[in-house]
Amino acid sequence: QVQLVESGGGLVQAGGSLRLSCAASGRTFSMHGMGWFRQAPGKEREFVAALSGSGGSTYYADSVKGRFTISRDNTKNTVYLQMNSLKPEDTAVYYCAAGRDLYGSMRYSPTGYGYWGQGTQVTVSS
């Protein structure tokens, strides 16, 4: 069982930066792949970034590649999403997710993850 709590969202101007954190409970944190998804009003939840249990492999949506960085600290049971050069279209609720045995296309789909946080709002003003 893994419980996830996000923090770090807020209001920022276009071009600015935010760092989201996701604190996880449970002894098996390092055995889970982690992902960040986002959902804007009226839209489906979409993949943003993911990384493997060791943190050695990372994956990004094309829309955030080069601007966002996902990382994890297994000693702190925490995963981060550093977001730079933010755009108004990045405005959404951001969710942290954890999943076991994530391979191939599974890491890009919400259905691949069994545990979710409550979400944190990110608003980028133009």
HUDA-V23865 format. One record per pair of residues at least 12 apart in sequence whose C-alpha atoms are under 10 Angstrom apart, sorted by the first residue. I is the first residue (numbers start at 1). GAP is how many residues later the second one is. If there is no record, write none. Layout:
[[I/GAP] [I/GAP]]
//
This chain:
[[1/24] [1/25] [1/26] [1/27] [1/28] [1/113] [1/114] [2/21] [2/22] [2/23] [2/24] [2/25] [2/26] [2/27] [2/30] [2/95] [2/96] [2/97] [2/112] [2/113] [2/114] [2/115] [3/19] [3/20] [3/21] [3/22] [3/23] [3/26] [3/94] [3/95] [3/112] [3/113] [3/114] [3/115] [4/17] [4/18] [4/19] [4/20] [4/21] [4/22] [4/73] [4/74] [4/75] [4/91] [4/92] [4/93] [4/94] [4/111] [4/112] [4/113] [4/114] [4/115] [5/16] [5/17] [5/18] [5/19] [5/20] [5/73] [5/90] [5/91] [5/92] [5/111] [5/112] [5/113] [5/114] [5/115] [6/14] [6/15] [6/16] [6/17] [6/18] [6/72] [6/73] [6/74] [6/88] [6/89] [6/90] [6/91] [6/110] [6/111] [6/112] [6/113] [6/114] [6/115] [7/12] [7/13] [7/14] [7/15] [7/16] [7/73] [7/87] [7/88] [7/89] [7/110] [7/111] [7/112] [7/113] [7/114] [8/12] [8/13] [8/14] [8/72] [8/73] [8/112] [8/113] [8/114] [9/12] [9/83] [9/84] [9/85] [9/110] [9/111] [9/112] [9/113] [9/114] [10/81] [10/110] [10/111] [10/112] [10/113] [10/114] [11/80] [11/110] [11/111] [11/112] [11/113] [11/114] [12/74] [12/75] [12/76] [12/79] [12/110] [12/111] [12/112] [12/113] [12/114] [13/72] [13/73] [13/74] [13/75] [13/110] [13/111] [13/112] [13/113] [14/70] [14/71] [14/72] [14/73] [14/74] [14/75] [14/76] [14/109] [14/110] [14/111] [14/112] [15/68] [15/69] [15/70] [15/71] [15/72] [15/73] [15/109] [15/110] [15/111] [16/67] [16/68] [16/69] [16/70] [16/71] [16/108] [16/109] [17/50] [17/51] [17/65] [17/66] [17/67] [17/68] [17/69] [17/70] [17/107] [18/50] [18/63] [18/64] [18/65] [18/66] [18/67] [18/68] [18/104] [19/49] [19/50] [19/51] [19/61] [19/62] [19/63] [19/64] [19/65] [20/16] [20/50] [20/59] [20/60] [20/61] [20/62] [20/63] [20/74] [20/75] [20/76] [20/100] [20/102] [21/49] [21/50] [21/51] [21/57] [21/58] [21/59] [21/60] [21/61] [21/75] [21/99] [22/12] [22/14] [22/50] [22/55] [22/56] [22/57] [22/58] [22/59] [22/73] [22/74] [22/75] [22/95] [22/97] [22/98] [23/49] [23/50] [23/53] [23/54] [23/55] [23/56] [23/57] [23/73] [23/94] [24/50] [24/52] [24/53] [24/54] [24/55] [24/72] [24/73] [24/74] [24/93] [25/51] [25/52] [25/53] [26/51] [27/50] [28/25] [28/46] [28/49] [28/72] [29/24] [29/25] [29/44] [29/45] [29/46] [29/47] [29/48] [29/49] [29/50] [29/69] [29/70] [29/71] [30/22] [30/23] [30/24] [30/25] [30/42] [30/43] [30/44] [30/45] [30/47] [30/48] [30/70] [31/21] [31/22] [31/23] [31/43] [31/67] [31/68] [31/69] [31/70] [32/19] [32/20] [32/21] [32/22] [32/65] [32/66] [32/67] [32/68] [32/69] [32/70] [32/81] [32/82] [32/83] [33/17] [33/18] [33/19] [33/20] [33/21] [33/22] [33/24] [33/25] [33/64] [33/65] [33/66] [33/67] [33/68] [33/69] [33/70] [33/74] [33/79] [33/80] [34/15] [34/16] [34/17] [34/18] [34/19] [34/21] [34/24] [34/36] [34/37] [34/38] [34/44] [34/45] [34/46] [34/62] [34/63] [34/64] [34/65] [34/66] [34/68] [34/73] [34/79] [34/81] [34/82] [35/12] [35/13] [35/14] [35/15] [35/16] [35/17] [35/23] [35/24] [35/25] [35/35] [35/44] [35/45] [35/46] [35/60] [35/61] [35/62] [35/63] [35/64] [35/72] [35/73] [35/74] [35/75] [35/77] [35/78] [35/81] [36/12] [36/13] [36/14] [36/15] [36/24] [36/34] [36/43] [36/44] [36/45] [36/58] [36/59] [36/60] [36/61] [36/62] [36/72] [36/74] [36/80] [36/81] [36/83] [37/12] [37/13] [37/24] [37/55] [37/56] [37/57] [37/58] [37/59] [37/60] [37/71] [37/72] [37/73] [37/79] [37/82] [38/52] [38/53] [38/54] [38/55] [38/56] [38/57] [38/58] [38/81] [38/82] [38/83] [38/84] [39/51] [39/52] [39/53] [39/54] [39/55] [39/56] [39/80] [39/82] [40/49] [40/50] [40/51] [40/52] [40/53] [40/54] [40/81] [40/82] [41/50] [41/51] [41/52] [43/49] [45/47] [45/48] [45/49] [45/50] [45/64] [45/65] [46/15] [46/48] [46/49] [46/62] [46/63] [46/64] [47/12] [47/13] [47/14] [47/15] [47/16] [47/47] [47/48] [47/60] [47/61] [47/62] [47/63] [48/12] [48/13] [48/14] [48/15] [48/16] [48/17] [48/20] [48/21] [48/22] [48/33] [48/46] [48/47] [48/48] [48/60] [49/12] [49/13] [49/15] [49/16] [49/19] [49/20] [49/21] [49/22] [49/32] [49/47] [49/58] [49/59] [50/19] [50/20] [50/21] [50/29] [50/31] [50/46] [50/47] [50/48] [50/52] [50/57] [50/58] [51/19] [51/20] [51/21] [51/28] [51/47] [51/51] [51/56] [52/19] [52/20] [52/47] [52/48] [52/49] [52/50] [52/51] [52/55] [53/19] [53/21] [53/45] [53/46] [53/47] [53/48] [53/49] [54/17] [54/18] [54/19] [54/20] [55/15] [55/16] [55/17] [55/18] [55/19] [55/24] [56/15] [56/16] [57/14] [58/12] [58/13] [59/48] [59/49] [60/48] [61/47] [63/26] [63/27] [64/19] [64/20] [64/21] [64/22] [64/23] [64/26] [66/17] [66/18] [66/19] [67/15] [67/16] [67/17] [67/18] [67/19] [68/13] [68/14] [68/15] [68/16] [68/17] [68/18] [69/12] [69/13] [69/14] [69/15] [70/12] [70/13] [79/17] [79/18] [80/16] [81/13] [81/15] [86/36] [86/37] [86/38] [86/39] [86/40] [87/36] [87/37] [87/38] [87/39] [88/34] [88/35] [88/36] [88/37] [88/38] [89/34] [89/35] [89/36] [89/37] [90/32] [90/33] [90/34] [90/35] [91/30] [91/31] [91/32] [91/33] [91/34] [92/27] [92/28] [92/29] [92/30] [92/31] [92/32] [93/25] [93/26] [93/27] [93/28] [93/29] [93/30] [94/23] [94/24] [94/25] [94/26] [94/27] [94/28] [95/21] [95/22] [95/23] [95/24] [95/25] [95/26] [96/17] [96/19] [96/20] [96/21] [96/22] [96/23] [96/24] [97/13] [97/15] [97/16] [97/17] [97/18] [97/19] [97/20] [97/21] [97/22] [98/12] [98/14] [98/15] [98/16] [98/17] [98/18] [98/19] [99/12] [99/13] [99/14] [99/15] [99/16] [99/17] [100/12] [100/13] [100/14] [100/15] [101/12]]
//
